[in-house]
Amino acid sequence: MILCIDAGNTRIKWGVATSATGPWLAQGAVLTAAPQDLPNQLPGCAAAGSALVCSVAGDQIDQALAKLLESRGIAISWLRAGSAAFGVRNDYRNPAQLGADRWAALIGARGLHRGPVLVVMAGTATTIDVLDASGCFRGGFILPGFDLMRSALARNTAQLPLAEAEPSEFPRSTDEAIVSGCLAAQAGAVDRMFRRIAAEPHACCLLSGGGAQRLASVLDLPLKRVDNLTLEGLRRAAFEGADPEFDR
């Protein structure tokens, strides 16, 4: 049994699994700002296992998570990006610089699709990564997520609101213009990167994250929604055996 934890900028997602595939035994999430809420959510069986964690939440949250889990008797390991692991090769100029969440998502994507794949994580930030048919991570985009784009306009301009509206092909209000523009920027970046692999056999896009549903509605490409792709990568890594990219 393994507890997988994805500590992001906004939420700490978790799942308990007994195998690399199939249904999760339990899943949930807490706000990153309130890691102390995590132990109260975890099922009692989690204390009998160990945890594999990836985090982009910062040292303070990482230390709090480690203390909370260790107080429950849960042994903790950390997934870090490296040059290669679990069928994925990392072509970043500095492989260790790749975010642990992106690395876990790539590992998860490789387990789900053996052809060329665009891995899109639509969260606080949107990441758009190319994984080729051989399992090589070729590179990708990072841009502000949809909500971050909206809030940046509201925060840094004098007259633009924090827009709430349905997107429109021809926006005729300021709120519609902001929402439609932010969503179009997200979709345009995905479409632009997908063109790099679109002509290859079995190319598809795997889309995950809190903003996946909104983004999926404006994409016109071979697409599969995957809930918690980062957690899928963590459990694949955990059940495929010890790996040198774990920190204990």
SVG drawing of the C-alpha trace seen along z (x, -y; Angstrom):
<svg xmlns="http://www.w3.org/2000/svg" viewBox="-22 -53 44 57">
<polyline fill="none" stroke="black" stroke-width="0.4" points="0.0,0.0 1.3,-3.5 0.2,-7.0 0.9,-9.3 1.0,-13.0 1.2,-15.8 1.8,-19.1 1.0,-21.9 0.7,-25.7 -2.9,-25.7 -3.9,-22.2 -2.2,-19.1 -3.7,-16.1 -3.4,-12.6 -4.4,-9.1 -4.0,-5.7 -3.3,-2.8 -2.6,0.9 -1.3,1.4 0.1,-0.6 -3.2,-0.5 -6.9,-0.1 -9.1,-2.0 -7.7,-4.1 -8.5,-3.0 -9.1,-6.6 -8.4,-10.1 -8.8,-13.6 -7.2,-17.1 -6.5,-19.9 -5.5,-23.5 -1.7,-23.9 -2.1,-26.7 -3.5,-24.2 -1.3,-21.1 -2.4,-20.4 -5.8,-19.3 -4.2,-16.3 -3.9,-13.8 -7.7,-14.1 -8.5,-13.2 -6.3,-10.1 -7.9,-6.7 -6.5,-4.6 -4.9,-2.1 -2.5,-4.8 -0.6,-4.6 0.4,-1.0 2.2,-2.0 4.7,-4.5 4.4,-7.8 5.9,-9.0 5.6,-12.7 6.3,-15.3 6.2,-18.9 6.4,-22.4 5.0,-24.0 8.3,-25.2 10.5,-24.2 8.1,-25.3 5.2,-23.1 7.6,-20.2 8.8,-20.3 5.3,-20.5 4.3,-17.5 7.3,-15.5 6.6,-16.2 2.8,-15.4 3.4,-12.1 6.2,-11.0 4.0,-11.7 1.6,-9.1 4.4,-6.6 4.4,-6.9 7.8,-6.6 8.3,-9.3 10.2,-9.4 10.4,-12.3 10.3,-12.0 12.8,-14.3 13.4,-14.8 16.5,-13.1 18.0,-12.1 15.9,-9.0 13.4,-6.8 10.5,-4.5 10.7,-4.6 11.1,-8.4 14.2,-10.2 14.6,-13.8 16.0,-16.1 16.0,-19.3 19.4,-21.0 19.6,-20.6 17.4,-17.6 17.2,-18.3 15.6,-21.7 12.4,-20.1 9.6,-20.4 8.8,-17.2 5.1,-17.5 5.9,-17.7 8.3,-14.7 5.6,-12.7 3.0,-13.6 5.4,-12.5 5.9,-9.1 2.1,-8.8 1.6,-9.7 4.2,-7.1 2.3,-4.4 -1.0,-5.4 0.1,-6.0 3.1,-4.6 2.8,-6.9 3.8,-10.6 1.8,-12.6 1.3,-16.1 1.0,-16.3 -1.0,-19.3 -1.5,-20.1 -4.0,-23.0 -3.6,-24.2 -2.3,-27.4 0.2,-27.3 -0.4,-25.5 2.4,-23.2 2.5,-21.8 5.1,-19.1 6.0,-16.9 6.8,-13.2 7.8,-11.4 7.1,-7.8 10.5,-6.6 9.7,-8.1 12.0,-11.2 10.7,-14.4 11.6,-16.9 10.6,-20.1 7.6,-22.2 5.9,-25.5 5.0,-27.0 2.5,-29.8 0.1,-31.3 -3.0,-29.3 -6.4,-30.6 -7.2,-32.0 -3.8,-33.5 -4.2,-35.3 -7.5,-36.7 -6.2,-37.8 -3.1,-39.4 -5.3,-41.7 -7.4,-42.6 -4.4,-43.2 -2.2,-45.1 -4.6,-47.4 -6.8,-50.2 -10.0,-49.5 -10.2,-45.7 -12.2,-43.5 -11.7,-39.9 -13.8,-38.7 -16.6,-36.2 -18.4,-35.3 -18.9,-32.5 -16.4,-32.6 -17.7,-33.9 -16.6,-33.7 -17.3,-37.4 -17.0,-38.9 -19.2,-42.0 -18.4,-42.9 -15.2,-43.4 -15.7,-40.3 -16.4,-38.2 -13.3,-39.7 -11.1,-38.8 -12.4,-35.3 -12.4,-34.5 -8.9,-36.0 -7.4,-34.1 -9.0,-30.8 -7.9,-31.4 -4.3,-32.0 -4.3,-28.7 -5.8,-26.8 -3.5,-28.6 -0.4,-27.4 -1.7,-23.8 -2.5,-23.9 0.9,-25.4 2.8,-22.7 0.6,-19.8 1.5,-20.8 5.0,-19.5 3.6,-15.9 0.3,-16.0 1.5,-14.2 3.0,-11.3 1.0,-8.0 -1.2,-7.8 -0.4,-11.3 -2.7,-12.5 -3.0,-15.0 -3.5,-13.9 -5.1,-16.7 -5.3,-17.0 -5.5,-19.5 -8.2,-21.7 -8.7,-23.7 -8.9,-20.7 -12.7,-20.8 -12.7,-24.4 -9.7,-24.0 -11.0,-20.8 -14.1,-22.7 -12.1,-24.8 -9.6,-22.3 -10.0,-20.5 -7.4,-17.7 -7.2,-14.1 -7.7,-14.4 -8.1,-12.3 -8.9,-13.7 -7.0,-12.0 -7.9,-12.8 -4.8,-13.5 -2.2,-12.5 0.6,-13.5 -0.7,-11.0 -0.9,-8.4 2.8,-8.9 3.6,-8.7 1.9,-5.4 3.4,-4.0 6.8,-5.0 6.1,-3.5 4.9,-0.1 7.6,0.3 10.3,0.6 13.1,-1.4 14.6,-4.1 17.7,-6.3 15.5,-9.5 13.9,-9.0 15.1,-11.0 14.5,-9.5"/>
</svg>
